[in-house]
């Protein structure tokens, strides 16, 4: 939710849930990130700068492509394959419901078989 007055704006990013990790990501124009899904982790993204084409799909459903830009906030749920194609240089905040743990990664390529 965003509010605005003579001083500027106030944009809420998170107002529910339990989040364990927050990251700032920068990516060069033309780069691709993602192409994976998580079984247990939800991810919230807040785009600070740039334009990104976000492709999202779930097993058995068609791919959806969403253009996002500075100020966009969106959530990726477990089992949603997500791929980011950066149209410009980008900076965004990534918030994870489960902390990344190298000994037990919740990170799977898009074939849905856990490999």
C-alpha positions as CSV (number, residue, x, y, z in Angstrom):
1,X,0.0,0.0,0.0
2,X,1.3,3.4,-0.9
3,X,0.4,6.8,0.5
4,X,1.5,10.2,-0.6
5,X,1.5,13.7,0.8
6,X,3.5,16.9,0.4
7,X,6.6,15.3,1.9
8,X,6.7,12.4,-0.6
9,X,5.5,8.8,-0.6
10,X,5.4,5.9,1.9
11,X,5.2,2.4,0.3
12,X,4.6,-0.6,2.4
13,X,6.5,-3.7,1.2
14,X,5.7,-6.4,3.8
15,X,2.8,-6.4,6.2
16,X,2.3,-10.1,6.9
17,X,4.1,-13.4,7.1
18,X,7.4,-14.5,8.6
19,X,10.5,-13.7,6.5
20,X,13.9,-15.1,7.3
21,X,16.3,-13.5,4.7
22,X,16.5,-10.2,2.8
23,X,18.8,-9.6,-0.2
24,X,19.6,-6.8,-2.5
25,X,20.3,-8.0,-6.1
26,X,21.9,-6.0,-8.9
27,X,21.9,-7.3,-12.5
28,X,23.3,-5.9,-15.8
29,X,21.0,-5.2,-18.8
30,X,20.5,-8.3,-20.9
31,X,21.2,-10.8,-18.1
32,X,18.9,-13.6,-17.1
33,X,18.4,-14.9,-13.5
34,X,16.2,-17.7,-12.2
35,X,14.9,-20.6,-14.2
36,X,14.1,-22.5,-11.0
37,X,11.5,-23.0,-8.3
38,X,11.4,-23.7,-4.6
39,X,9.3,-26.4,-2.8
40,X,9.1,-24.7,0.5
41,X,10.1,-21.0,0.1
42,X,8.0,-18.0,-0.9
43,X,9.9,-15.0,-2.4
44,X,8.8,-11.4,-2.3
45,X,10.4,-9.0,-4.8
46,X,10.5,-5.2,-4.7
47,X,12.0,-3.6,-7.8
48,X,14.0,-0.6,-6.9
49,X,15.4,0.3,-10.3
50,X,15.1,-1.0,-13.9
51,X,12.8,-3.0,-16.1
52,X,12.4,-6.8,-15.9
53,X,10.4,-9.3,-17.8
54,X,9.3,-11.9,-15.3
55,X,8.2,-15.3,-16.6
56,X,6.2,-17.5,-14.1
57,X,4.8,-21.0,-14.6
58,X,3.5,-23.9,-12.5
59,X,3.5,-27.5,-13.5
60,X,0.6,-28.1,-15.9
61,X,-0.2,-24.5,-16.6
62,X,0.8,-22.0,-19.2
63,X,3.7,-19.6,-18.7
64,X,2.7,-16.0,-17.8
65,X,5.0,-13.1,-18.6
66,X,4.8,-9.9,-16.6
67,X,6.7,-6.7,-17.3
68,X,7.8,-5.1,-14.0
69,X,9.7,-1.9,-13.3
70,X,10.7,0.4,-10.4
71,X,8.1,0.3,-7.7
72,X,6.7,-3.1,-8.6
73,X,6.1,-5.6,-5.7
74,X,5.2,-9.2,-6.3
75,X,5.2,-12.6,-4.7
76,X,6.5,-16.0,-6.1
77,X,5.0,-19.0,-4.3
78,X,6.4,-22.5,-3.9
79,X,6.5,-24.6,-7.1
80,X,6.3,-21.5,-9.3
81,X,9.1,-21.5,-11.8
82,X,10.5,-18.0,-12.1
83,X,12.8,-16.5,-14.7
84,X,13.9,-12.8,-14.8
85,X,15.1,-11.2,-18.1
86,X,16.6,-7.8,-17.3
87,X,15.7,-5.3,-20.0
88,X,17.8,-2.6,-18.3
89,X,20.4,-2.6,-15.5
90,X,18.3,-3.5,-12.4
91,X,18.4,-3.4,-8.6
92,X,15.8,-5.2,-6.5
93,X,15.1,-6.5,-3.0
94,X,14.5,-10.2,-2.6
95,X,12.9,-11.4,0.6
96,X,12.8,-15.2,1.4
97,X,10.4,-17.0,3.8
98,X,13.1,-19.6,4.4
99,X,16.8,-18.7,4.9
100,X,19.1,-20.1,2.2
101,X,21.0,-23.0,3.6
102,X,23.8,-24.6,1.6
103,X,23.4,-27.9,3.4
104,X,19.7,-28.2,2.4
105,X,19.0,-26.1,-0.6
106,X,15.3,-25.5,-1.6
107,X,16.3,-24.8,-5.2
108,X,15.2,-26.9,-8.1
109,X,15.5,-26.5,-11.9
110,X,12.3,-26.3,-13.8
111,X,11.8,-30.0,-14.6
112,X,9.8,-30.4,-11.3
113,X,11.6,-33.7,-10.4
114,X,13.9,-32.2,-7.8
115,X,17.0,-32.7,-10.0
